[in-house]
Amino acid sequence: MTQHVQAIVIGGGIVGTSVLYSLAQRGWTDTVLLEKRNLTSGSTWHAAGNVTFFGHYTAITDLYINSVKTYLAASEESGHDIGFHPTGSLRLANTAEELEAYKSIAPVYDRLDADYRVIGPDEAAEVHPLLETKDLHGAAHTPGDGHVDPSGATHALAKAARQRGAHIQVQTPALAIRQNGQEWQVETETETFFADHVVVATSFWAREMLAPLGINLPIYPVQHHEIITGTVPALQALDFEVPAVRDPYAPSNTRQERDGFLCGVYEVDPQFWATDGIPPEFAEELLVPDVERLEPELLRVIERIPAFGEAGFKTINNGPIAYAPDGLPMLGPVESHPGLWLATAFNIGIGTGGGSAQFLSEWMVNGHAPYDLSMVYPSRFANDISKETALAQIHATYAKGYIMPGAPA
């Protein structure tokens, strides 16, 4: 059986469903999303769900802000709850240089009409009473962000896309992708699809998926730990949710999860996983945790949030996330293969997936990028980049955590 469609999206996580929905918003509804297992089966299901307005690079701030807007729009359109907790976020300034850097980017948020404030230690303590502000220079405060339920957001996007006429097929692995004249051909177990455009949104599977086409993607999985504490009485005593804290010193992100904390840790010596190929049987699984190697970072988290160390660890998750050498997504066309697009290598998939899909879909529909964002284009990496070079650069990028480019380590 064969089908002809305008565009095929491969991958049913937050990014793939965002692309499908964003294309449908722009009138492209003769589309199909293929997911080899179930929606959220890749990295999405074990994500923390953090959405923030503050990124490492001011150039991609639009992607962060438009992600929140995209999820909220899909929720309103579909009627499906995304579990949005508008707690706001604090990005801590442990040095005077960091504080000045935060102040310098305020005009970006003015342009985007987003609530952004640089506050002092006393005000930081007011919005987050459990934060130790000794020696803190201040923080960047974005009151309009927070966190969503990754599964809820993905299914809201999928439902809204379907309501507009797009199609989704789960339990449908894309077994082969090839060019067939001016069209793209995607083979599944039971069908052959032909399309003008194919979007690969398959996270750390994208490398192996496109290798047969001679495309060398420098994307590899990195192990990433999230720790959920037991009940914290001081949190229970509050009548509001505390904002998420991103700390370059730790480095980590820590937010409230019910009556405890959830902390994502970026260790100095990150460990890779399956760099020689993803196991074919790998599905909705987690890796063996190794909390001992996180001890230096966790001790720093406790310095800033003492209550984090008082409740004990209830859950320790270790899941693989996709990384490109510079830690940025690979978003845009594969220039050597017209009609083939990438939306992959998202290590902050929830935080930037929705906005990235808006950017990509506008590019696909209009034939040109909405604005220059060359730092995320796939063409920034030479096709002959070696595995050794890619892994070394990924290791260094991950280890920097929340340190802004150009800021002192």
Order of alpha helices (4+ residues) and beta strands (2+ residues): beta-alpha-beta-beta-alpha-beta-alpha-alpha-beta-alpha-beta-beta-alpha-beta-beta-beta-beta-alpha-beta-alpha-beta-beta-beta-alpha-beta-beta-beta-alpha-alpha
